[in-house]
Amino acid sequence: MIDGEAVVIEDREEKAMMFEALMQKLQPEGKYLSFEKSVYDKVIKATAVIKIIPKETRAKFKFGQHLNEKRLEMIIKYLKERGEAVDIETVSLMREMKNNS
């Protein structure tokens, strides 16, 4: 969750920069006109862009504390077999959370 301030962006250049970033994500092949072109002026003016300035962020995670023992152990076994560093850390967190629930 993010708590913050919502700010309406009015500046054409800032809006164009945000649209450009979105298009780069959605069309990485680049088959679109740059938003610096005046052909987009009408669309950019008519579209609201709202920027969230975060003040606080938080997250909630489940590490298997809601699982029955059989399911939890099956997942832990799989993570140990895979053996990546993040898997070993996850197993540790899962056991800790299960013991604290």
N, C-alpha and C positions, 0 to 999 in steps of 0.2 A: 504494500500500500504506500502511496505517496501523498503526503500532505504538502500543499504549497499554494502559490498564488497563480491564478490564471490571468494571463495578459493577452489582450487582443492585439495582434500585430497589424499595423496599418502601413508600415514602410514597404513600398513595392520591392525594393532590392532584397530585403530580408525575407519577404514572402517568396520571391523568385528562388532564393537560395534554398528555402525549405522544400519547395516543389521540385527543384533540381535534385536534391538529395533523395527524395521519395522516388523519383523516376529512375535514378541510378540503381536504387534497390530493386524496383519492380521490372525495369527493362535494362539489365546490365549490358545488353548488346548495343545500347545507345541509339536506337532508331527513333529518335524524337528530336524536335527542335529545342534548342536551348531556351530556357525561360527568360534569358536576357533579351530575346527578340520581342519587338513591340506587338507581334501578332497575338501574344498572350495577354496584353494589357487589360482587355475587357474581362477576361476570365479571372485574372489575378485580382482585379479590383472587386469583382462580384463574389469572390470566395473568402470566407472568414477563416483566418488562421489563428489558432489560440496556442500560446506557448505556456507550459506549466513550469514555473520556477520552483523547484523542490525546496522544502524547508525541513522535512523529516521523511525518512523512508524506513519501512519495516517489512518483515516477511515472516511467514508462518510455514513451517515445514513439518512433514510427517516422516518419521524414520521407522515406521513399522510398529509403533506402539499400539496401533489399532488392529494389528494382525493377530491371528491365533498362533500358537507356538509352531505348529507344523508348517504353516505358510512362511512365517518369519525365518525359520531354519532353512527352508528351501531357498529363499532369496539370499540369505547369508552364504549358503554353500555355493551358489552360483557366483556371487561377488568374489568370494575367495578364489574360486577356480579361475575367474577372469584375471584377478590379481593385479590390476592397475592400482597405482597409489591412491587414487580417489576411491576405489572400491574398498581398500583396506580401511581408509578413514571412515567411509560410510558404515562399514560393519561395526567399527568401534562406536560410532554415534548411535547406531541402531540398538546395540546392546545396552548402552548407557541410558537411552530414552526408555527402553522397555523396562529396565530396572527402576527407573524413577516414576513410572506410571502406576 
